[in-house]
Amino acid sequence: MNRTFCTWRSVVALCAIALLNACANNAPLQTRAPDEAHWQGKLAVRVYSKPPQAFFANFDLQGRPSQGELLLTSPLGTTVARMRWDANSATLDAQGGQRSFSSVQELARQVTGADLPVASLFAWLQGVDEAVPGWQADLQDAANGRISAKHLEEVQSEVKIILER
Protein backbone atom coordinates (compact mmCIF):
# COMPACT_ATOMS: atom_id res chain seq x y z
CA MET A 1 0.00 0.00 0.00
CA ASN A 2 1.56 3.33 -0.95
CA ARG A 3 1.87 6.32 1.34
CA THR A 4 -0.66 8.44 -0.61
CA PHE A 5 -3.36 5.78 -0.25
CA CYS A 6 -2.67 5.53 3.49
CA THR A 7 -2.99 9.31 3.79
CA TRP A 8 -6.33 9.29 1.93
CA ARG A 9 -7.41 6.41 4.11
CA SER A 10 -6.63 8.47 7.21
CA VAL A 11 -8.61 11.42 5.90
CA VAL A 12 -11.68 9.31 5.17
CA ALA A 13 -11.47 7.68 8.58
CA LEU A 14 -11.53 11.17 10.04
CA CYS A 15 -14.59 11.90 7.92
CA ALA A 16 -16.35 8.90 9.33
CA ILE A 17 -15.58 9.99 12.83
CA ALA A 18 -16.88 13.40 12.04
CA LEU A 19 -20.14 11.89 10.93
CA LEU A 20 -20.49 10.19 14.28
CA ASN A 21 -19.59 13.34 16.20
CA ALA A 22 -22.37 15.20 14.46
CA CYS A 23 -24.81 14.36 17.25
CA ALA A 24 -23.70 17.26 19.41
CA ASN A 25 -25.36 20.14 17.57
CA ASN A 26 -28.49 19.53 15.57
CA ALA A 27 -29.27 23.20 14.90
CA PRO A 28 -30.78 23.88 11.49
CA LEU A 29 -28.90 25.84 8.84
CA GLN A 30 -30.64 28.88 7.39
CA THR A 31 -30.09 27.70 3.80
CA ARG A 32 -30.73 23.99 4.18
CA ALA A 33 -33.67 21.94 3.00
CA PRO A 34 -36.19 20.77 5.65
CA ASP A 35 -34.85 17.20 5.60
CA GLU A 36 -31.17 18.20 5.99
CA ALA A 37 -29.35 18.20 9.30
CA HIS A 38 -26.35 20.07 10.67
CA TRP A 39 -23.99 18.82 13.36
CA GLN A 40 -20.67 20.03 14.76
CA GLY A 41 -18.30 18.51 17.24
CA LYS A 42 -15.23 16.38 17.74
CA LEU A 43 -14.61 12.90 16.52
CA ALA A 44 -12.10 10.15 17.00
CA VAL A 45 -11.66 7.09 14.82
CA ARG A 46 -9.51 4.10 15.53
CA VAL A 47 -8.93 1.49 12.84
CA TYR A 48 -7.41 -1.78 14.03
CA SER A 49 -5.47 -2.38 10.83
CA LYS A 50 -1.80 -3.28 10.51
CA PRO A 51 -0.46 -0.90 11.61
CA PRO A 52 -3.33 0.47 13.71
CA GLN A 53 -4.44 4.01 12.88
CA ALA A 54 -6.07 6.69 15.02
CA PHE A 55 -7.56 10.03 13.91
CA PHE A 56 -8.91 13.02 15.77
CA ALA A 57 -10.61 16.08 14.26
CA ASN A 58 -13.26 18.74 14.64
CA PHE A 59 -16.11 18.30 12.18
CA ASP A 60 -18.97 20.17 10.60
CA LEU A 61 -21.52 17.91 8.89
CA GLN A 62 -24.54 19.08 6.97
CA GLY A 63 -26.95 17.33 4.69
CA ARG A 64 -28.45 13.86 4.62
CA PRO A 65 -27.28 10.38 3.60
CA SER A 66 -28.07 11.02 -0.08
CA GLN A 67 -26.40 14.45 -0.31
CA GLY A 68 -24.14 16.33 2.05
CA GLU A 69 -20.84 17.82 3.04
CA LEU A 70 -18.40 17.02 5.82
CA LEU A 71 -15.63 19.43 6.77
CA LEU A 72 -12.81 18.20 9.02
CA THR A 73 -10.51 20.64 10.76
CA SER A 74 -7.53 20.41 13.08
CA PRO A 75 -7.75 21.62 16.69
CA LEU A 76 -6.22 24.90 15.43
CA GLY A 77 -8.95 25.33 12.80
CA THR A 78 -6.95 24.35 9.71
CA THR A 79 -8.99 22.46 7.11
CA VAL A 80 -7.84 18.85 6.94
CA ALA A 81 -10.41 17.54 4.45
CA ARG A 82 -13.72 18.32 2.79
CA MET A 83 -15.97 15.52 1.62
CA ARG A 84 -19.00 16.18 -0.61
CA TRP A 85 -21.45 13.64 -1.95
CA ASP A 86 -24.75 13.22 -3.75
CA ALA A 87 -26.67 10.24 -5.08
CA ASN A 88 -24.22 9.75 -7.99
CA SER A 89 -20.74 10.61 -6.72
CA ALA A 90 -18.48 11.58 -3.85
CA THR A 91 -15.47 13.87 -3.79
CA LEU A 92 -12.67 14.14 -1.25
CA ASP A 93 -10.57 17.32 -1.15
CA ALA A 94 -7.48 16.95 1.03
CA GLN A 95 -3.82 17.95 1.03
CA GLY A 96 -4.21 20.08 -2.07
CA GLY A 97 -5.65 17.25 -4.15
CA GLN A 98 -9.03 15.93 -5.13
CA ARG A 99 -10.25 12.38 -5.53
CA SER A 100 -13.61 11.21 -6.91
CA PHE A 101 -15.63 8.09 -6.08
CA SER A 102 -18.89 6.60 -7.36
CA SER A 103 -20.61 6.98 -3.95
CA VAL A 104 -19.97 8.14 -0.40
CA GLN A 105 -20.06 4.47 0.64
CA GLU A 106 -17.31 3.64 -1.88
CA LEU A 107 -15.27 6.63 -0.72
CA ALA A 108 -15.50 5.44 2.87
CA ARG A 109 -14.69 1.83 1.93
CA GLN A 110 -11.70 2.73 -0.26
CA VAL A 111 -10.17 5.17 2.18
CA THR A 112 -10.78 3.51 5.55
CA GLY A 113 -10.74 -0.12 4.54
CA ALA A 114 -14.01 -0.55 6.48
CA ASP A 115 -17.58 -0.60 5.26
CA LEU A 116 -18.85 2.44 7.14
CA PRO A 117 -22.65 2.64 7.38
CA VAL A 118 -22.96 6.26 6.23
CA ALA A 119 -26.78 6.33 6.16
CA SER A 120 -26.94 4.78 9.62
CA LEU A 121 -24.46 7.34 10.95
CA PHE A 122 -27.06 10.01 10.24
CA ALA A 123 -29.68 7.99 12.15
CA TRP A 124 -27.29 7.49 15.08
CA LEU A 125 -26.56 11.21 15.20
CA GLN A 126 -30.31 11.76 15.54
CA GLY A 127 -30.39 9.27 18.42
CA VAL A 128 -32.04 6.51 16.38
CA ASP A 129 -30.50 3.10 17.06
CA GLU A 130 -30.55 1.80 13.50
CA ALA A 131 -29.22 -1.76 13.34
CA VAL A 132 -26.37 -2.44 10.92
CA PRO A 133 -24.87 -5.92 10.43
CA GLY A 134 -21.36 -5.99 11.86
CA TRP A 135 -21.75 -2.68 13.73
CA GLN A 136 -22.67 -2.03 17.33
CA ALA A 137 -23.77 1.52 18.13
CA ASP A 138 -23.80 2.85 21.69
CA LEU A 139 -26.34 5.67 21.99
CA GLN A 140 -26.77 5.51 25.78
CA ASP A 141 -25.27 8.99 26.18
CA ALA A 142 -26.64 10.50 22.93
CA ALA A 143 -28.78 12.98 24.90
CA ASN A 144 -25.48 14.42 26.19
CA GLY A 145 -23.98 14.55 22.68
CA ARG A 146 -21.83 11.43 22.96
CA ILE A 147 -22.05 8.58 20.48
CA SER A 148 -19.81 5.65 19.76
CA ALA A 149 -19.92 2.69 17.42
CA LYS A 150 -17.75 -0.36 16.86
CA HIS A 151 -17.27 -2.41 13.72
CA LEU A 152 -16.74 -5.98 14.86
CA GLU A 153 -16.13 -7.73 11.53
CA GLU A 154 -13.30 -7.71 8.97
CA VAL A 155 -11.17 -4.65 9.78
CA GLN A 156 -12.32 -3.72 13.25
CA SER A 157 -12.79 -0.03 13.92
CA GLU A 158 -14.23 2.30 16.51
CA VAL A 159 -15.79 5.75 16.17
CA LYS A 160 -16.44 8.20 19.00
CA ILE A 161 -18.25 11.52 18.66
CA ILE A 162 -18.77 14.44 21.00
CA LEU A 163 -21.26 16.99 19.71
CA GLU A 164 -21.11 20.68 20.46
CA ARG A 165 -24.08 22.15 22.32
N, C-alpha and C positions, 0 to 999 in steps of 0.2 A: 504494500500500500504506500503510495507516495505521500510526501509531506503536505502537498496542496490538498489532497483528498482528506487527510486527517484534519487539516485546518477547517475545511468546509464542514466536516462532520462535527467538529466542536461547535461551530456557529449554529448549526441546525439543532444540536442538542440544547444549546442555550435558548433557541427559539421555543423548543418544546417546553422547557422549564418556564419560560415567560408565559406561555399559554396557561400553564397550571397556576401561576402566581396571579393571574388575572382576577381571581375571586375577590381581591381586597377592595376594589373600587368599581362599583357597577353603575356609576353616574352616566347618564346619557350624554352623548355629544350633541351639539346644536345642529350639526349638519348631517347627522346619520339618519338612516331609514328606521322606522319603528321597530323592525325585527333585528336591528344590529345592537351590539353591546360594546361597552368600553370598560376595560380594566387596566389598572396600573399596580405595580408592586415589585417585589423581588422574587427571583426564582433561583433554584439550584437544581442541577441535574448531575446525576452520577451514573455513568455507564460502566458496567462491570465487564469491559472488554479486556483484551491483552494488548497493550497495558491498559489498566483502568483509567478512565477520564472523569474529570469533575469540572463543572462550569457554574459560574455565578454571574448574575446580571440583573440590572433593573429592566423592567419591560413596560411597554405600552401596547396593549392589544385592543383593536377595534374591528368590528365586523361580525361575521357569523361563519359557520363551518364552510359554506359555499363561496364566500368572498370576504376577504379581510386583509388586514395589515398588522404585522407585529414588528415593533421597533425594540431592539435590545441596546442598552447603553451600559457603559462602565460605571462604577461608583462615582467617578468624577464627571459623568455626564457625556462622555465621548461616545458617539455612535459606533457600535460594534457590528451590527447587522440590521438589515431591513428585509423583511420577508413579506411579499405580496402574493395573493392568490385569488383566483376566481374558479368557476366551474371547469375551465378548460386548461389552465396553466398555473404555474407557480414560479416566482422569481426570487432569487436570493441575491441581495447586494451586500457585499462584505469585502473588506480589505482592498477597496478600489476596483473590484471586479464584479461581474454579474454572471449568474448561472441560471439557466431556465430548466424547468421540469414539467412533465405533463400534468401533474396534480400536486397539491400540497402534501398528500399522503406519500407520493413518490419522493418528493423533496425530503420529507422527514426520514423515510426509509433509507434513501441513498446517503444522506449525510450522517445520521446517527447510527445506522446499522440496526435499528429497532423499528418495529412496526407501531409507531405512535398513533393512538386513536384520536386524531385531531377533532373529529366531530364530538366525541365523548368528552374531550377536554373542555369544550364550551359548556356542555351539560354540567360537568363537575364544578366549573367556575360559578355556575348558577345554583349550586348546592343540590343538584339532581344526581343521585347515585345510579348512573347508567352503567349497566353491566357490560363488560368487554372481555371476551375470552383471552386469558393470559394476563390480564391486568387486575390489580386489586387497588381500588381507590379508598382512601381514608378521608371521609368528609365530616368526622366527628367534631372538628373544630372550625368548620366552614363558616359558622356564624361570626367567628372572630377573625375571619380572613385568612385562615390557614388550611391548606389542602396538600395532600400528598398522595402519590400513587406509585405502585411498584409493578414492574413487568417481570413476571416470574418464569417466562419461557425464553428459549433461544438465548439471545444476548440480554441478560438481566440488566435492568436499569431502574432508577428511582428518581422521582421528580417531587420537589417540594416548592410550595408557593406561599408567599406572604403578601396579601393584598394591602394596599394603602387605604386608609379610611378617610 
